[in-house]
Amino acid sequence: MSTNQREERLRNMELARIKTETERIKKKSVDADTEIEALKRKMAKFDEEMMRKIRQDNLRQDNQMHLIF
């Protein structure tokens, strides 16, 4: 095998390694984006639930105040 062929082979191996690593990173990025979106939905649901509980507590307090007076 000539020097040029070896260099070309090493170059191709390095390019393949870089491509594989790039694809792995892209997949991680997609997975992270999916997880972030799921967490955003979970936070929004939690916020809605907390606001609902706060409104219920406020109504309960208002009703108790009306009973007192």
N, C-alpha and C positions, 0 to 999 in steps of 0.2 A: 504494500500500500504506500503510495507516495505521500509526501508531506502535505501536499494540497488536499489530497483525499482525506487524510486524518484530520486536518484542520476543518474541512467541510463537515465531516462526521461529528466532530466535537461541537462545532457551531450549531448543527442541526439538533444535537442532543440538548444543548443549552437552550435553544429556542423552544424545543418541546417542553423542557422543564419550566421555562418562563410561562408558556401557554397554560400548562397544567396549573401552575400556581395562580395565574390570573383567573382562571375559571373557578378555582377553589375560593378565591377572595370574592369573586362576583356572587357565588352561591351563598357565601356567608352574609354578604350584603343584602341579598334578597331575603334570606332567612331573618336577618335582623330587622329589615323593613316590615316583614310580616308580623314579627313579634311586637314591634313598636306600635303598629296599627291595632293589634289585639289589646295591648295595654292602654292605648288611647280610648278604645271602646269601653274597656273595663272601668277606666277613670270616669268617663262620661256617665256610665250607668251608676257608679258610686255617687257621683255628684247629684244625679237626679234623685236617687234614693235619699240622700241626706237632705236635699231641699224639700222633698215630700214629707220627711219626718219633721223638719223644722216647721213647715206649714201646719202639720197636724198638731204639733205642740203649741203653736201660736193660737190655733183655733180652740184647743182645749183650755188654754189659759184665758182666752177671751170669754169662753163659756163659763168658766169658774168665776171670773170677775162679775159677769152678769148675775150669777146666782147670789153672789155676796151682796150686791147692791140691788 
